């Protein structure tokens, strides 16, 4: 989650990273977690390292990873107060997902 002064610039810089993503690798990661739920604990501890270990996925600059389950619960969870906290007059979030059945890999900034 970013506190931004210029939302347009935030979006432009994020889109550049999104454009080069290998979405097939994102689906492979979601499938790996779906088929082997024990990977979820490893992913919670070290999302980027686990994704890279599964198939070499490179996280775009400025983004971080989560797994989302069928109830849209994020692993690892976002920090408390991230969305719309009273002490944040403005904030922005950009995310993209690719999934397999009921699991998705979420990249967000």
Secondary structure, 3 states (H helix, E strand, C coil): CECCCCHHHHHHHHHHHHHCCCHHHHHHHHHHHHHCCCHHHHHHHCHHHHHHHHHCCCCCCCCEEEEECCCCCEECCCCCCCCCCCCCCCCECCEEEEEECCEEEEEEC
